[in-house]
Amino acid sequence: MKKIVLILGLLVSSLGFSQQEIKLDVADALVIRSLEFSYENYISVENSFGVSALFNLAKQDIDFRYNENTMITPYFRHYFTADAQWNFFGEGFVGINSGKTETVKDSGVYDLKYTDAALGVAIGTKYSSEGGLVIDIYGGLGRNLFGTDSPILVPRLGVNVGWRF
């Protein structure tokens, strides 16, 4: 029992000293019919790490949609302007993505499922209010590394709205 209390105490105290954010990508939700949730944890004033989860709700035959049906994206951000309301940042990410691509074989069209990992970079800016509201806008590009059936490039675009606690 003492070990459990000690572990819970260490976990709560380590999370209590850092700033954290939970965000929703409103641009993806309104324009492309996909949901992307993000969690970000600050290591220091200038550095943070986080993870995003994208779920594509649009049907496969829609022209304007992400190729990826799901994507989990761990990322690391470095903020170049640390103590301002508007902060400029650079980001490195790994996007583990899966989806379907169409291929033509033997005069027929087939859907090939893929799972791949993309390595990429992004840049953006973040607004942080005194009350905890955060808005970040970012854009970047990654390249899938392993699969032959997956798309070569993976976009990372977003307008996130969330809360810092």
Steps between C-alpha positions, in 0.01 A plus 500: 500500500785738581653440156174584324459821700862595430463438124174697483656783700801518267275493193274777626791717615687461170192600304421783741815696420458506122260682276276282285260564217210315341397617152262429210585577138196705395617547138507124440162456665329771295673472161612141451264308734768351719568520872845571637561519873832610650665486840812708568723500809766767563845380603623858542391847391656443156438127439201269497399159379158374403292256306217547251240247389323550165186310400373557146118497481470575125421218260776358281350625171496870604750704295611742773610291800811375674635172360547376855203344679679514836825659608675513838763775508748540785681835471762722662473880486758769566363850563722781373313776684438370849324759715264671256130454428584404139777239483671376183603132500668230298390140524638157420251214476455132424161419345387139524225487238270248337250519219408376154636580155348410165697297252417376151593140430374263232247759375345531846518757779601368843541657842829419667523551876825638637666591828813713497702748704589849382780721626447873457527861613251780552497865600229704666390758748305474825286751688475449877261708709529567871180305562627180339362520146752389235478524123775363279537507123759279335599342173755241400583200292625149564617213285388140541803280549412132469201407284476474123119529493480809721504860375847655493412825680297550818363849575491645851264799502278635770324771693469375858288651773543376852563558866819523708491374856 
